[in-house]
Amino acid sequence: MSISLYHILGIILSILLIEVVGIVSSKKVKTADDFNRAGGKAGTWVVCGTIMGTLIGGQSTVGTAQLAFTYGISAWWFTLGAALGCVFLAIGYVVPLRRSGCTTLLEVVSKEYGKKAEVLGSLLCSLGMFVSIVAQILSASALLMTLFPMKFYLAAAISCLIMMIYVVFGGLWSAGIGGVVKLILLCISTLAGGIIVLSLTDGYHGLMTAIEEMIGTLVGPHGHVSQEDIQERYSNLFARGAAKDIGSCLSVILGVLATQSYAQGIWAAKTDSVARKGAMISAVLTIPIGAACVLIGLYMRGHYVTADEMEMLSTLGKTLPENIGVMATTAQAFPLFITHKMPEFLGGIVLGTLLITIIIGGSGLTLGSSTILVRDVFMKINPSLKDSSKNLKVSRLTIVGILLMSVFVAATFSGSFINDLGFLSMGLRATAVFIPLTLALFLPRRFKYQWILVSIIAGTVALIISQFMKLPIDGIFVGLAVAAVCCLMGEFTIKN
């Protein structure tokens, strides 16, 4: 695929804008508290930008369009779950989190259940966040490989380098202020994309008609698929099964509540009211962004085939109509739509915004994971890291290490659905952190710490095992059930 000079100019303009914001923001960083919590001075939109800068990343955009290409509107569950997570965060968790006097979620757990629970939860939560960082690297790499002729490792290395520049120098100030800039561009971009889809297809009915024709072309040589079957797959919120899709949504809801990156936005706010408003605005804006990405994925299903599908048709001696395009992988659905269906300069700005979206998402998760490791693990090993200058240096080195590791791990997941990695990531964070965090905030001094340790380990192991067993229900239900039973056994022990 070739892109024009106007595309390149638009991309460069968007990237320069957000990188300048990140560098300028670094001037506000004078202490570790500025780096991790913006000094507790953030307003509503910086809180919103901090949350959405991480929440709306590659999984919410590239991943949602990719999943919609294959499963239709059920791809909306990631952003629906993210929005609901922000609502619960605003309503139930803002005040207790801010009143806790902590800097990380695992510090809250540590106050109630001890340092062992803190360190264990930190490691497992960081593992979940690392999976999501890998998903962001995959998203950014797919975008770069779509735009430029390059191999995966080069695309991943470039993505990693941009994330390093962005977050190492600016910390949460750059994630928050840059998130506001990205938020404006992203809302405009996705809204424009959704409008273009509906105008090109004469509404949702025309969109589904195109998909029916395309699926008929693909399966025609092997049999017949009815209109009802296609509608059931692409117009059904539970196309992957109710237990699977509801479980995926639950994973995201609880993952938002158990993720350091979003809590940092809450702690950064000037007041409780500002924190609530920032989280609620994030919820409201996340829903239409997800809907637009679903529409784009559906449009691409009706007008494009993958390289594998094209090869299958060729072996059967069939050719595609001239108006049907071919893409290498389903992950390219979003960037190809922007390149081919939008005015070139606008498309370049949107592509740059999409890259920024992924970069900020990965940067925010990396910052959150680094904060957990430094404060909840490294400082326990080396108390001298409480010194602000040493803490800041180690935080930045940790970020670099996390991103370098993610490049190599991403290579093994290059054929996966990006959103499946996102659901797994959120589930890992939920089983490791959500229950002990919630019990510590709302039911203190009720559960024995030894059983909380068991619940953290057992819940996570149950989730991971269930992912490989292909159970009829989502693994999050198994992981949470096991963790909850362990916690209840701890309460029973205390009562007896």
Secondary structure, DSSP 4 states (H G I P E B T S, - for coil): ----HHHHHHHHHHHHHHHHHHHHHGGG--SHHHHHHGGG-B-HHHHHHHHHHHHSSTIIIIIHHHHHHHHGGGGGHHHHHHHHHHHHIIIIIHHHHHHTT-SSHHHHHHHHH-HHHHHHHHHHHHHHHHHHHHHHHHHHHHHHHHHS---HHHHHHHHHHHHHHHHHHHHHHHHHHHHHHHHHHHHHHHHHHHHHHHHHHTSHHHHHHHHHHHHHHHHGGG----HHHHHHHHS-TTTT-HHHHHHHHHHHHHHHHT-HHHHHHHHHBSSHHHHHHHHHHHHHHHHHHHHHHHHHHHHHHHHEEEHHHHHHHHHTT----TT-EEESSGGGHHHHHHHHHS-HHHHHHHHHHHHHHHHHHHHHHHHHHHHHHIIIIIHHH-GGGGSHHHHHHHHHHHHHHHHHHHHHHHGGGTTS-HHHHHHHHHHHHIIIIIHHHHHHHHSTT-S-HHHHHHHHHHHHHHHHHHHHHT-SS-HHHHHHHHHHHHHHHHHHHHH-
